[in-house]
Amino acid sequence: MRLLLLLLPLLAACRYTFLPLDPGRPLPPERPFVVARLLPEGKEARLLLKVERLPRPGYLHLKWFREEALLQEKALFLEGPGAHEARFPLGSGYHRLVGLWEGRPLFQLDLGSPSLPDPEEVEDQGDGEEGQEGGDHHAPGHP
């Protein structure tokens, strides 16, 4: 009997220390999966949206921008997988559509090219000494 009591801690060390041995099927992701395309059609842009996976019904908020200006907002109520469509006014310049699900960005689609500064224009960057008064502002040994 004493021998069994002495061997009991050793036998317990041989058992698996985690449960369950088979974790089962993983939970589906909480984020929706969509395929979105933005197509220019004359004076409109058409959003083609295919919902592949949706964890729960809710609103997809769409924000339509020209350059940095917000032009239009729409909301689509999504109940499950399926196809959806929306149209937005399209003018000249760079346009961007942002899709938000539960306040988080889900996708961004662009049409056109963003207006970037001209690389040929050289801005006067100064010599870095504006606003400094009197004295020598260079490091020792620097001309």
C-alpha positions in Angstrom: 0.0 0.0 0.0 2.8 2.4 0.8 4.5 1.6 -2.5 1.3 2.5 -4.3 1.1 5.9 -2.4 4.7 6.6 -3.3 4.2 5.8 -7.0 0.9 7.8 -7.3 2.6 11.2 -7.8 4.8 9.6 -10.6 1.8 8.1 -12.3 0.0 11.5 -12.2 3.0 13.1 -14.0 2.5 10.8 -17.0 -1.1 12.1 -17.7 -1.9 14.8 -20.2 -1.9 18.2 -18.5 -4.3 19.9 -20.9 -7.9 19.4 -21.7 -9.6 18.8 -24.1 -7.3 16.7 -26.2 -9.3 17.6 -29.3 -10.0 21.3 -29.3 -12.8 20.9 -31.9 -13.7 23.1 -34.7 -12.4 26.7 -34.5 -15.0 29.5 -34.2 -15.7 31.4 -37.4 -14.1 34.8 -37.8 -16.1 37.8 -36.4 -15.2 40.0 -39.3 -17.3 40.0 -42.5 -15.7 38.9 -45.8 -16.8 41.0 -48.8 -15.6 41.4 -52.4 -16.0 45.0 -53.6 -15.5 46.7 -57.0 -15.9 50.4 -57.9 -16.6 51.0 -61.6 -16.8 54.4 -63.4 -20.0 54.7 -65.5 -20.2 58.1 -67.1 -21.0 60.7 -64.4 -21.5 58.0 -61.7 -19.4 55.4 -59.9 -21.1 52.1 -59.3 -20.2 49.9 -56.3 -20.6 46.2 -56.8 -20.5 44.5 -53.4 -20.7 40.7 -52.8 -21.0 39.6 -49.2 -19.4 36.2 -48.7 -19.5 35.9 -44.9 -21.4 38.0 -42.3 -21.2 37.2 -38.6 -24.4 39.0 -37.8 -26.8 41.5 -39.5 -25.8 45.1 -39.4 -25.2 48.3 -41.3 -22.3 48.9 -43.8 -21.6 52.6 -43.8 -20.2 54.0 -47.1 -18.4 57.3 -47.2 -17.7 58.9 -50.6 -14.8 61.4 -50.9 -13.5 63.7 -53.6 -9.9 64.5 -52.6 -10.3 65.2 -48.9 -13.9 66.4 -49.0 -16.7 64.1 -47.9 -19.4 64.3 -50.6 -21.9 61.6 -49.6 -22.7 59.0 -47.0 -24.9 56.0 -47.4 -25.7 53.0 -45.3 -26.6 49.5 -46.5 -28.3 47.0 -44.2 -26.7 43.6 -44.7 -28.5 40.6 -43.4 -26.4 37.8 -44.9 -24.5 36.7 -48.0 -25.6 38.2 -51.2 -25.0 40.9 -53.8 -25.6 44.6 -53.3 -25.1 47.8 -55.4 -24.8 51.5 -54.8 -24.1 54.5 -57.0 -22.2 57.7 -56.3 -21.8 61.0 -58.2 -18.5 61.0 -60.1 -16.7 64.2 -61.2 -13.2 64.9 -62.3 -10.3 64.3 -59.8 -9.5 61.7 -57.3 -12.4 59.8 -55.5 -12.3 57.4 -52.6 -15.0 55.1 -51.1 -14.5 53.8 -47.6 -16.7 51.0 -46.2 -17.1 50.9 -42.4 -18.5 47.9 -40.5 -19.2 48.6 -36.8 -17.1 51.7 -37.0 -14.0 50.0 -38.3 -12.7 50.3 -41.9 -13.5 47.2 -43.9 -12.4 48.4 -47.4 -11.2 51.4 -49.4 -11.6 51.8 -53.1 -10.1 54.5 -55.3 -10.9 56.1 -58.7 -8.5 58.5 -60.4 -5.1 59.7 -59.2 -4.5 61.7 -56.1 -3.1 65.2 -56.6 0.4 65.2 -55.3 2.8 68.1 -55.0 4.9 68.8 -58.1 8.4 67.3 -57.5 9.9 70.0 -59.8 8.8 72.8 -57.4 11.6 73.3 -54.8 10.4 74.9 -51.6 12.7 77.2 -49.7 13.5 75.1 -46.7 15.7 77.8 -45.2 19.0 77.1 -43.4 17.4 76.0 -40.1 18.4 79.2 -38.2 15.1 81.1 -38.3 14.1 82.5 -35.0 17.5 82.1 -33.4 19.0 85.2 -31.9 22.6 86.1 -31.7 25.7 84.0 -31.1 27.3 81.2 -33.1 24.7 78.4 -33.7 27.1 75.9 -35.2 28.6 72.9 -33.6 32.3 73.3 -32.6 34.6 72.7 -35.5 31.8 73.3 -38.0 32.3 76.3 -40.3 
